[in-house]
Amino acid sequence: MPAFYREELGAVLSTSIDKYMYIAVNPKFDGRIRLSYNQTEEVDTPAQVAHPLVREALQLLEIPGGIEIASMADIPSKGSGLGSSSSYTVGLLNALYAYKNQFASKATLARQACEIEIDRCGEPIGKQDQYAAAFGGLNLIRFHPDESVSVDPVICSPSLLKTLEDSTLVFFTGRTRSASAVLAQQSKALASPDRKALMRRMVQLAFDLKTELESGTLDHFGSILDENWRLKSQLSAGISDPQIDGWYETGLRHGALGGKLLGAGNGGFMMFFAPPHTHAAITAALSDLQPVKFNFDRTGAQIVFYQPAA
């Protein structure tokens, strides 16, 4: 979060997953702009577009009109905690560059997605989702006070990654929320020296997790996750609540070694790190939640079909 990394180094360790946001872009013969998401828009100019991410992307890339944009998502695309808004923005920019017959690097896609979401749309969010979506893979992402970002791949064996995948258990809580509202509370809380100390420890845990993975072991993976979640839930009152705490403690009682809510907090998806033989017991104990299987993705944003306009 800017309230932290503009004063000292911030860091997260994250992976992209095999759930995708699909963006299709096509020329529109009459010069107008047509959008299809969970609503439909048809307007004459980018300034008239109601969808803020599309409006700002079209203006940033100086596309005046004559375009149709449609999108679909594998999972709930709002309030899930899985970075869907940033995935949409990164994918949209990638598609719009291809529409213009231009190449954009992953770093450019991530940087411009941050510009759109944070600077142009004023969202009180950080930068990890944009860089995770653009680059893909398992990375330590560092956020520097000068606004630069470093993406360092975590190098570990395929067998360890497979064990990590097999030990990851994720549930949809059925609750969605505004990440902006939760993050705005966290940003205000960071004015407190105590909260900054919590965040500083969470940054260290990201480096500890990278060291753990690159040493070829998962012995401390669960305890690092557990400490991270317990620290994060102290950052502000909106991150957790008795129901979320109950789900988490139920997972631990039935064999999980650690876990966390994914995203800003207060809803979305809950992840556990648990030996595979405990998954059935955890799933049965959390029968009111919907299990969802994720695998890791290594590619990040990509163009899956491209045909130059005549």
N, C-alpha and C positions, 0 to 999 in steps of 0.2 A: 504494500500500500504506500502511496506517495508520502503520507504523513510519517512513515518510518524510513523508507529507502532514500529520501532526499536528505536525510541527516546521517545515515550510516547504511552499510551494505545490507540488502535484503536478499533472501534466497528461498527457493522451493525446490523440491524434487518431485517430478510428476511424469506420468506416462500418458500418451494418447491411447485411445481405445478404438475397437472396431465397431463403433456406432457412428453413423455419418450424417452430415447435413449435405443434401444434394441441391445444387443451384444450376438451373438451365437458363441460358441467355440466347435470344434469337432476335434478328432484325425485325422491325415492325414496319410494314410497308407505308403506313399513313403518317409517319413522323411523330406519332404520339408515344406515350410511355404507358405500358400495361404491366401491373404487378399482380402476382398470384401467390399469396401465402395463406394464413388463416382468414384473410380478407382479400378482396379484389379491388384494385384501384386502376383507373384509367384517367390520365391527366395529360396536359400539353407540355409542361416544363418540369425539370427537376425540382424547382422551388415549390411546386404544388403537391409534391409527393408527401403523403402523411407519414409513411414509414421512415423514421429518422435515419436509420442506418443506410437505407437505399438512397434517400435524398442526399445525404452527405457524400456517399461514395460516388454517385453520378456527378456531383459538383466537383469533387476532388479530382476525378479523372476527366472532367470537362466533356462529358457525354450529354449533348443537349436534348436528345430524344430519339425517336425511331427505334425503340428497343422494348422487348418483352422479357420479363424476369419471373421465373417460377421457382418455388422451393419446396422441398419435402425433408422430413427428418425421421430418423430411426426411433427416436425416443422423444418424450415431451420436450418441446423446444423453448420453454420459458420457465424459469424458477426451479430447474432441476438440480442445479449445483454442478453440472457437468460441462459448463463452458459453452453452452449452445449458442448464446448470442455472439460470442467472439468467433466461434466456428463459422457461424453464418457470415459474419463480416469478412473474415479471412477468405472464405470460399467465394463470396460475392466479388471481392476485389480480384481474386485469381481469375474468375470467369470474365469479369469486365476487361481485364488486361488482354485476355485471349480474344475477346470480342474485338478489341482494337488492334489485334495482330501484334501484340507486344508481350515480351517476357518480363515477369517480375520475380525477383529472388524471394526466397522464404523470409529473409530479413526485411525486405521491403514490404511484403504482405503484412508481417507482424507489426512493423513500425507504423504503417498507415492505418491498420485496424485500430491500434491504440490511439492514433490521432483522431480517428472518427469517433470512437466510443468515449474517450476521456476528454479530449480537447473540444471537439465540435459538438458532441451531444451532452457533455457535462456529467457523465456518469461517474459516481464516486468509487471507482473500481481500480484494481491493480492491472498488471500487465501479463500475468502468468498465462491466462487462457489464450490470449492472442498468439503468444510465442509457442505454446504447446500445440495449438491447432496448426500453425504454419509449418513448424519443423517436424512434428511427429516424433515418436520414439520415447525412450526413457532418458530423461535429461535432468541435470542440475541447472537451474536457471537462476542467474544472479542479476540483481537490479542495483545499479550504481547511482550515487547521488547526482551525477551529471546527466542522468536520464538514459544512459546507454544500458544495454542488456547483453549479457553473455550467456550462450547456450552451450553447455558442456555435456556431451553424451556420456552416459554411465556405461562403462565397459565391463560386461560380465558374461559368463558362459551361457550358451543356449539352454543347457540343462537347468541352470539356476533360474533363468527366466521362466522356464516351463513350470518349475516347482512353485515359483511366485504366483504365476497365473492360476495354477491348480489350488493354491492356498487362499485365493482371494474370493470372498463371498460378498455379494452386493445385494441390497434390498431397496426397493422403492418404498418410501414411507407413505406415499399417497398425499403428501403435503408439498405444495409448491409455495414459493414466497418471492418477494422482491429482493434480489441480492443487493440492489442499490440501497434499500432502506437498512438492511443489516450491516452493510459495509460502511454506511454513513455513521452509524452508531460506533462501529469499531474505530473509525478514523478519529472521531471526537475523543474516544477513550484513550487514544495514544498520546494525548497531551499529558497524561499521568506518567510520572517516572516508573511507577510500579508496572504499568501496562507495557511500557517500553522494555522493561527488563524481561517480561514474559516473552515478548516478540523476539528479543535478542537470543533468548534460549531456544526458541523455535527455529531461528535461523541456524544455530549451531546443530540442532537435530537434523536439519536437511543435509548438512555436511557429514554428520555421523552416519546417516542412512546411505549416502553415496559410498563412504568408506566400507560400511558393512557389505553392500552388494559387490563392490570391487574386490573384497577379500575372499569372495566365494562362499559366503555363509549367510544364512538367514536366522542365526541363533538369537539375535537381539532385535530383529525386525519388528516383532509384535510389541515389545516393550517400548521401542522408540515411537511407534505409532500411538501407543497408549499415552505416553507422556505428552506427546504433541497435542492430542485431543483434549486432555485434561487442562493443559495450559491454554489452548485456544478457547475452551468454553468459559474461561475466566476473563477473556478480553472485554466482553460486554454482555449485558443481560439478554440480548436478542439472539444469541447463538444457539443456546440449548434451553431445555425446559424439562420438567419432571417426566413427561412422556418419552422424550428423546433419551434422557438419562436412563429410564427404565429399559428401553430397548437395548441400549448399549450394555448395561449391566447383565441383562438376560443373555446376550451373546457371550459375554465373558464367562458366565456361570456354566454355559454349555460347551465350553471348549475353545472359544476364541482367545487369541493371545494379545490382541490389540485391535484397534480400528479407529474410525472417525466418521463424522458426517462429511460428505464431499461438497465442496463449495463453501459459500459464505456461512452456512449454518441455518438452523431453524426449520429445516425440511429438506426435500429432495431425496438423495440417495444416501444410505448408510453402508459403509464398507467395513468388513472384518478381515483380519488376517488370521486364518484358522487352519489347522491340519485337515486335510480332506476327509479323514474318517469322522470328524466332528460335524461336518456340514449338515448331515441329515438331522442331527439332534438340534442344531441351532435353527435350522429352517422350521422344524416342528414347533420349537418354542416360540418362534416369531411368526406364527401362522397368520397373523393379521397383516403382515407385510408381504410384498410381492418380490420373490427372488428374481434377479436378472443376471444372466451370465455375460460377462465381458471377457474378451481377449485383448491383448495388447496390439497396437498398430504401430508400424515403424515408418510409415510414409509421410504422414502429415498431409497438407493440402496438395491436391494434384488435379490436373485436367484429365478426365477420363475419355472425353471425346472432343475433337476439335476439327472444324471444317471452316476454312477461311471464307468470308463473305465474298461473293463475286464482285 
